[in-house]
Amino acid sequence: MTAMRDLKEIPPREIWGGVLARLVEAEGLTLALVEIPPSQRVPEHRHPNVQLGFVIQGSVTFTIGEEIRTLGPGGTWRITSDVPHHVEVGPDGAIVAEAYAPARTDWAGLDQMEKATPRWPE
């Protein structure tokens, strides 16, 4: 396995209906570039991983515990272990970058797509 790759070379995994993640993984850490279609809702869930992220493109409205906020490019979030959260995506969709520690082992069993055109501009 090479130590360096372009994101467009990494086959995405569908982590929810229509939500694609391209994963860069190492021991104890998962970095994900997540592409979310317009007006998508990622349902409430929780996980043992700490999650950090930021918006690259588009907008998302996060509910983290009792806190709700709409974030655009540059907006960040921090979700501690086992805190319930969900996301409503804006009308233009969103591209976000997220880091998880420990690594998201629950995503390991998801099938990688053979081909998927990235939703970000080249």
Secondary structure, DSSP 8 states (H G I E B T S, - for coil): --S---GGGS--EEEETTEEEEEEEETTEEEEEEEE-TT-EEEEE--SSEEEEEEEEEEEEEEETTEEEEE-TT-EEEE-TT--EEEEEEEEEEEEEEEEES--GGGTTS-B-S----SS--
